[in-house]
Amino acid sequence: MSDDGRLSDGSLSDGRLSKVGRTAFAVALARAIESERDDAWFVDPLARQVAPFVSVESMDKLSPGLVAWMAVRTRFLDELMLGAAGRGIRQFVTVGAGLDARAFRLALPADSTVFEVDRADVFTQKRALVLSAELAPVGSRREIVADVLDPAWTAALETSGWQRGEPTLWLLEGFLIYFDERARTRLLTTLAESSAAGSELGSTVDARAGAKRHPLWHSFEGVDLGRWFAECGWEATLTTMRQASAGYGRPVPPGRGETPTLVAARLAPVVDHR
Ligand SMILES: C[S@@+](CC[C@H](N)C(=O)[O-])C[C@H]1O[C@@H](n2cnc3c(N)ncnc32)[C@H](O)[C@@H]1O
């Protein structure tokens, strides 16, 4: 990378990332493909920077079905984030942010803050892309380098300015899939316990029956999703890819997108059992 961080010397490449970090590039590539459509649901200026740096291996894995799924989930969570801002939320925490560009591309209130949590290697590459695209956040944006398997990550979030006493929208997009049942239950419970009244959560889950999966993925197949979210402290509304996509005017092919995979949740009220 050159002194000003621009993409001149080939140091930017998904090959420099861990296997999980590399997935962030694949998602961005899918968003770049959506951004080029005449009827694009969003235009992602950061994703558009990514295509030359995605390895052939990652490109080969990106099927049309995956591109369609990533477009739907991006729009679904865009709308959830803007809706939360309309409901007065000003703190947005993107857990496993990858190359998520919502801080730059959504019309968020100027007094909002987007806290992005991910690993150091991902942020190093993201910074170069942000500089190259000359992007500036709409409100405030903070990077929190943390591994959420380390319980200290919420303290790091607080140090960066996140206010525990204020409502938060937590975004977990393409994220829970990397955690086994125990780790994801601990994570969602931690989020609920850390959340002020009025907090919300948006997530994707993979609960498809019999689907072929990447070795890094952990499925929710067979899990009663509504019940699991409730046990973790969240009242969840579940939507299928088919429902969401049809609602946006782009039906999916027959047989695809039938399982609930998109989650919009609110913090469950605390029940006083005394
Ligand atoms: C598939 S990408 C999704 C990125 C982003 N949410 C999006 O949809 O564009 C998953 C991201 O989660 C991050 N990640 C995975 N495990 C993590 C962990 N334990 N702590 C922090 N980040 C993690 C990876 O580095 C990667 O950037």
Ligand as a Chemical Component Dictionary entry (heavy atoms), coordinates in Angstrom:
data_LIG
# 
_chem_comp.id                   LIG 
_chem_comp.type                 NON-POLYMER 
_chem_comp.pdbx_formal_charge   0 
_chem_comp.three_letter_code    LIG 
# 
loop_
_chem_comp_atom.comp_id 
_chem_comp_atom.atom_id 
_chem_comp_atom.alt_atom_id 
_chem_comp_atom.type_symbol 
_chem_comp_atom.charge 
_chem_comp_atom.model_Cartn_x 
_chem_comp_atom.model_Cartn_y 
_chem_comp_atom.model_Cartn_z 
_chem_comp_atom.pdbx_ordinal 
LIG C1  C1  C 0  -19.466 -13.109 5.595  1  
LIG S1  S1  S 1  -18.619 -11.731 6.251  2  
LIG C2  C2  C 0  -20.011 -10.632 6.399  3  
LIG C3  C3  C 0  -19.587 -9.208  6.520  4  
LIG C4  C4  C 0  -20.716 -8.191  6.623  5  
LIG N1  N1  N 0  -21.563 -8.410  7.765  6  
LIG C5  C5  C 0  -21.508 -8.142  5.352  7  
LIG O1  O1  O 0  -22.590 -8.765  5.277  8  
LIG O2  O2  O -1 -21.021 -7.534  4.412  9  
LIG C6  C6  C 0  -18.315 -12.211 7.948  10 
LIG C7  C7  C 0  -17.440 -11.225 8.723  11 
LIG O3  O3  O 0  -17.447 -11.617 10.085 12 
LIG C8  C8  C 0  -16.138 -11.422 10.611 13 
LIG N2  N2  N 0  -15.978 -12.327 11.774 14 
LIG C9  C9  C 0  -16.099 -13.677 11.773 15 
LIG N3  N3  N 0  -15.878 -14.163 13.017 16 
LIG C10 C10 C 0  -15.629 -13.084 13.810 17 
LIG C11 C11 C 0  -15.352 -12.927 15.190 18 
LIG N4  N4  N 0  -15.254 -13.992 16.017 19 
LIG N5  N5  N 0  -15.185 -11.682 15.687 20 
LIG C12 C12 C 0  -15.263 -10.591 14.875 21 
LIG N6  N6  N 0  -15.543 -10.678 13.545 22 
LIG C13 C13 C 0  -15.699 -11.902 13.014 23 
LIG C14 C14 C 0  -15.218 -11.775 9.468  24 
LIG O4  O4  O 0  -13.915 -11.225 9.647  25 
LIG C15 C15 C 0  -15.979 -11.187 8.275  26 
LIG O5  O5  O 0  -15.589 -9.861  8.013  27 
# 
loop_
_chem_comp_bond.comp_id 
_chem_comp_bond.atom_id_1 
_chem_comp_bond.atom_id_2 
_chem_comp_bond.value_order 
_chem_comp_bond.pdbx_ordinal 
LIG C1  S1  SING 1  
LIG S1  C2  SING 2  
LIG S1  C6  SING 3  
LIG C2  C3  SING 4  
LIG C3  C4  SING 5  
LIG C4  N1  SING 6  
LIG C4  C5  SING 7  
LIG C5  O1  DOUB 8  
LIG C5  O2  SING 9  
LIG C6  C7  SING 10 
LIG C7  O3  SING 11 
LIG C7  C15 SING 12 
LIG O3  C8  SING 13 
LIG C8  N2  SING 14 
LIG C8  C14 SING 15 
LIG N2  C9  SING 16 
LIG N2  C13 SING 17 
LIG C9  N3  DOUB 18 
LIG N3  C10 SING 19 
LIG C10 C11 SING 20 
LIG C10 C13 DOUB 21 
LIG C11 N4  SING 22 
LIG C11 N5  DOUB 23 
LIG N5  C12 SING 24 
LIG C12 N6  DOUB 25 
LIG N6  C13 SING 26 
LIG C14 O4  SING 27 
LIG C14 C15 SING 28 
LIG C15 O5  SING 29 
# 
